[in-house]
Amino acid sequence: MPQLGETVTEGTVANWHKQVGDRVEADEILLDVETDKVSMEIPSPGTGTLAKILVQAGETVPVGTVLAVVEVAGEAASASTRGAASAQPATAAAAANPGGAAHAGNGAAAPAASNGSTVAAATRPGRATAHAIGRRAGERLSPAVRRLAAEHSLELGRIEGTGRNGRITRRDVIRYLQNPPPATARGAQPATSRDTADARAAVARPSGGTLPFTRIRKLTAEHMVRSKATSPHVLQAVEVDFANVDVVRRQVREAWKGRRGYSLTYLPFIASAVCEALGEFPNLNSSVEGDSLVLHEHVNLAIAVDLGPEGLVAPVIRQAEALSVAELAEAIQEIAGRARQGRLKPDDLAGGTYTISNNGSFGTLITAPIINQPQVAILSTDGVRKKPIVIEAPEGDSIAIRPVGILAQSFDHRAVDGAYSGAFLARVKKLLEQKRWSVDV
């Protein structure tokens, strides 16, 4: 069991992508491990044959526990593997290479098996072809992907995987069903209208059965319930005129997207304004410990990332107060991408001091977010819409059409009062509406 972060002491084997006797390549995904913070894909430490699985799916073991033995041909056998593999039958690789070494699933070396029966490769004709098909059809797929593919009778070989090493994710299946490709030269048929219609409702429409929580969904639920029970939540909100931000976004829109490959949204501007305002209102960049408020030196900004029905995570951008708008945009794009690809490390989710939850892309009006413990506040950014507002000027009031959105903050009333939170929101609003953002972009 690898050390998946400084604070992690144990992990759970979620599922194996290989079976005993299968050949594995170095860095090929061998199993999935889940901790109390994140799910991770664990690659094989070497090329060879999976000789033994020592920890079954569903078992939780301490860091450092040998999970499996991979026999590698052509290397000298190591002295021991804590006795884990010595009593196991030899595999085809061991039979062909009696002196072959073995690697344990946690990266430690283990000896080749020395007793029991052997199975020659010639006794398993066609296995290489069958294995290649099986790996694509489900061996390396999550239960959610397998279930969705089975429901719609999909040929997985036609779906492009965007996960690590081309692995098919649930999002890939949904995307395929919603946007079926045309028939291929080999005569493959596009997804039927039923496939497409069902896919559009695959998440929203209940199937009438029982849908167990994923691990991330379960952890999210537990965390949210604990937060509501711990912190007396209070919600405050302000309307923000984003016209000042829009001026800069329009100026750099084409060049930004052409150079970086994604659009410059409102979120990095909001994040920058929040970080600056937290420097003036440090009690909101804190955590409650007993009867004390612990103020944090840096703004470690957590950004909530939606993972669909699986749940959400809030990876952390460390020392965000030191970053420009452009640097925050890059950091948000990078960490959100890794979250959706399942490539976060546990430490990416630790140490946050303030959280932003971004629902704006869905056009929401106002959201009352739940505080991410042990933090004391969280900000929700909702949809920005053009609407008529009153513009006050020395020469008189006027009405103009402006892009307006609501920023809503939930705060822990143990830590601060409404006046303090309200002053913070007013400062964030003023920065967004008046700061010269072109300097930061």
N, C-alpha and C positions, 0 to 999 in steps of 0.2 A: 504494500500500500504506500504510494508516494506521499511525500510531504506537500500537500496542496495549500500552502500558505502557513505563515508563522503561527497563526492562532488555531490551526486545525490539528487535532490529535487522533482522529479516527475517520474512517470512511466506509461507505456501504457499496458493495458491488451491485450495480443496478442490473446489468446483463452482460453476457459474453457474446462477442461477435464471431467467435471461433469455437470449434469443438475439438476434443482431444483427438490427435492424429492429423489435424489439418496443418498444412504448410502456411507459414506466416512470413511476411516480408518485414524487414526493419522499418519502423515508423508506421506500419500499417495498424489501423485501430484494432485493438485486441479486446477491450472491454470498456464499459462505462462505469465511472465511480461517482457517487453522490455524497456530498457532505451536507452539513446543516446550512450551507450557504449557496452551493452551486453544484451543477452537474458537469463532469469533465470526461472527455474521451482520452483513454490511456493507450498509447501506441506500444507496439512490441519493441523490446530493447534490442532485438537482433533478428536475423533471418534464419529460419529453421522450421522445426516441427513442434507444435504444441503437445508436449508430452504429458502434462498433468495440470488439471485445474484443482487448486487446493482450497479455494474459497468460493463457495457457490453463490449464485445470484440471490440477493436478499440478505446476505450475511454482513454484519458490521464488525470490522476488526481494527485494531490500532495501527497507526502509521508504522511502517517497517515490516509488517507481516508479509510473508511470501505468499503471493496470490496464485502463481502458476509457474510452470517450468517450461521454457522453450529450449529444445535441444538444437545446438548449432554444430553443424558438421565442420570438421577440420580444425577445431580448437582443442587444446588440452583440457581435460576434465579438471574441474576445481576440486578441492579437498572435501567440501561439504556444502549442504544447503539447509543446515539446521535439521538434517535427517528427513526433510520433507519428501524427497523424491526417491530415496533409496529403495523403498518397497514397492515401487510402481513398475508395471510391465514396460518393456522396451517398445519403442515405436519403430516405424519403418526406417526413419532416419538413423536411429541408434543401431539397428541391425546392419545397415549398410556401412556405418562408420562406428565401429566398436569404441574407438577412442574419442568420439564426438563429445563436445562439452555441452552443457545446458545452462541457459540463463533463466533466472527467476524473474517473475513478472514485475518485481519492484526494482529491477536493474541489477540485482546481485547475481553472482554466478552460482550454478548448482551442478552436481555431477550427473552424468548420463545414467539412466537406469541400467541395472546389471542383472536383473533376474526376470523370470516370467517369460511368456511367449513372445514371439516376434511376428510381425506382419510385413511381408514383402510388398513393395509397391506394385509388383506384377499381379498380385491377387486382387487388386481393386481397379479393374479396367474402367476407363472413362471417368475416373474421379476428378481429374483436372478440369474437364469440361463441365461436369455437373457442379463442381464447386464454384466455378466462375459464374455460372448462371444463378446458383443459390445465393451467392454473396450479393448479387444485384437484386434478386427477387425478394430478399428479406433477411438474410443472415446478418447484415450490418445495419438493419433498419430498426428504428425505435418501435415500440408497440403501437404508438399512435399512428405512425406511418403505415405499418402493416394493416392495422384495423381499417384505416381510411381507404387504402388501396383495395382491400378485400371487399369493402362495401360497394365499391364502384367497378369492380372487376377490371382493374387497370393492368396494363402491361408495363411493368416498371422500367423495362429496358428503354422505353421511349421518353422517360422523364429525365430531364437534366438536373443533376444534383448540385446544389450550391454549398453544401456542407464541406467539412474537411475531407480532403482526398476524393471529392466528388460524391460524398455521401448524400443520399436523398433525405430531405427534411420534410416535415409536415407542411411547411409553407410552399415547398416545391410542388407537392401533390395538389394543394389547393390552387396554386397558380396555374398548373397544368389543366386542371378541370375547368377553371374559369376562362382560360384562353387556350383552348385545344389547338395544336398545330395542324396544318393541312396534311393530307395523306402523303406518305413518303414514297420514294421510288420503289420500295420493296412491297408496296401495296398495303401498308398499314392504314387502318381507318381512323379518322379523327374521333374524338370523344363524341358520344351521342348527345342529343339535346337533353336527355335525362341526366347524363353525367354532369353537364354544365349547370342545369337548373339545380340539381342536388348539391353541387359544390357551392353555389351561391348561398345555400341555406345550411351548409354543413356545420357551420359554427353556431348560427343563430337558432336553427330549428331543432328542438329536442327530439330525440329518437323514440321517446316513450319508455326507455330503459333507465338503468342506473349508470351514471358516469362518474367513476371514481376520480377523486382529485389526483392530479399529478403531484409529484413531490414539491415542485416549486409552488403550485397552487396551494398545497397544504401548508407549506411554510409561510406563505403570504397571509393566509387566513389566520394562522396562529399569531403572527406578528401584529396584524391589524387588531385582532381582539384584545391582545395584551396592551397595545397602545391606547385603545379607547378606555381600558380599565385603569391604566396608569395615569394618563394625562387628562386634566380637565380642558377639553378642546374649546376654543373660541374662534369664530370665523370673522374676518374683516376683509373688505374688498374695496378696490378703487378702480375707476375708469381711467384708462390711459389713451391719450391721443398719440398714435404712432406715426403721424405725418412727418415728424423730424427724422425718425428712423427710416421711413420709406424713401425719403430723398436720397439717402446714402445707398440704400438697397437698389434703387433704380439706376443710380450712377454706375454701380459696379456689377450689376446683375449678369450681363453677358460675359464680361471678362472673367468674373469669378467662376461661373459655371464652366466656361471653356477651359480654364486653367485647373480647376479642382474637381470637376465632374459632378458637382451637386449644387443645389441652390442655397443662397444665403438667406436664412429664415430670420424670424424675429427672436428666436430663442437665444442665440449668443449675445444679442444686445441686452436682453432681459437679464441673462446670467451675469454680464459685466456690471450692469447697474446694481444688481443684488449684491455682488461682491463688494462694490465700492460702498454701498450703503451699510453693509454689515460692519465695515471698518468704523463707522460712526455710531453704530448701534450694536456693540459687541455682545450684549446680553442675549441676542437672538442667535448668535453663533456660539452656542454653549450646550451643556447637558446638565441635567439634574443628578446629583449624587447625594443621597441622604437629605440633609437639610442645607446643602450648599449648591451653588451654581458654579460649575466649572467652565471658565471662559477659555476658548481655544485660540491659539496664536495665529493659526492660518485658517482660511476658508477652504475646507475640503468639500467641494460641491458635489452632491449626489444628484444624478439625473435619472429620473424614472424612465425605464425603457419597457415598452409593451412587447410581450412575447406571445400575444394571441391568447387562446384559451388556456395555454399552459401557465399563465400568470404574468408577473412582472418582476423586474429586478431594478436596483438602483445603484449602478456602478459609480465609482467616485473619481472625480478629477481633483487631484491634490494641488494645494496651493493655487487655487483658481484665481485668487486676488491678484496674482502676479501676471496673469495672461491678458493679452489684448483681445478684442472682439474676434479678430481673425484666428488667433490661437485657440480661443474657446470654441469657435466653430469647428476647427480641425479636431480638437480633443473630443467634442461631443460626437462628431461623425465617427471617429475611430472607435470610441468605447461603446457606442450604440451598435456599431457594426459587429464588434466582437461579441457583444451580448446576444445578438440575434443569431450568430453563427455558433453559439455555444462554446466560445473560446475564452470566456472570462476565467480568471484565477480567483480563488477565494479572497485574496487580499485586495482585489479590485472592488470588493463589496464592503470592505471594512474601513472604519475611521471617518466616515462622513460626518460633517458638522452642520450642514443645512441641505435641504432637498428641494429641487424644482420638479414638479410634475407637469408635463406638457400635453394638454388635450386639444390644443388649438387646431390641429389638422382635422379634427372631427367637427369643428364648428360649434363646440359647446359654449353655452352662455356663461355659466359660473359653476365651479366645482369646489366642494368643501373637502379638501384632502385630509387624510389621516396622517398624523405625525409619525415620522420614521424614527423610532426609539433608538438610542436615548437622546436624540435631538429634541429641541424645544419648539421648532417651527418648520413649516413646509409651505411653499408657494405653488399655487396652481396657475398656469397660463392657459387661458381659454381662447376661443375663436376671435379673430380680428375682423370686423365688418365695417363697411362704409356706412356712415350714418350722419344725419345733420346734427351739428352741435353749435352752441353759441360761442363766438369768438369775441372776447373782450379786448378792446383797444382804447387808447386815449381819445380817439376821434369818435368813439361810439361802438356799440355792439353790432355784430353781424352774424349771419348764419352761413356756415360752410359745410361741405361734405368732407369728412375726414375718416381715416381708418381708426376705429376705436375698439379696444378690447378690455376685458376685465382681468385684473390680477387679484387673486384671492389667497389670503394667508390664514392658515390655521396655526394658532400658537398655544403653548402650554401656559395656562393661567397661573401655575405655580411659579413660573420663571419671570414673566413680565405681565404688565397690565395693558389694558386697551389703549391708553394714551401712548405708551412706548411703541407698541406695534403699529398704531396709526401713524405716528411720526415717521417710523421706518418706511411704511408704504408710501407716504407722501414724498419722502426723499427719493425712493425708487421712481415714482411717477415723474418727479421734476427732472431727474437725470435723463429719463427716456425722452421727455418732451423738449428738453433744452440743451443737452450736451452736444458738443461738436463731434459727432461720431465718425466723421470722415477721417479724423486723425488716427483712430484705432483700427480702421479697416484698410 
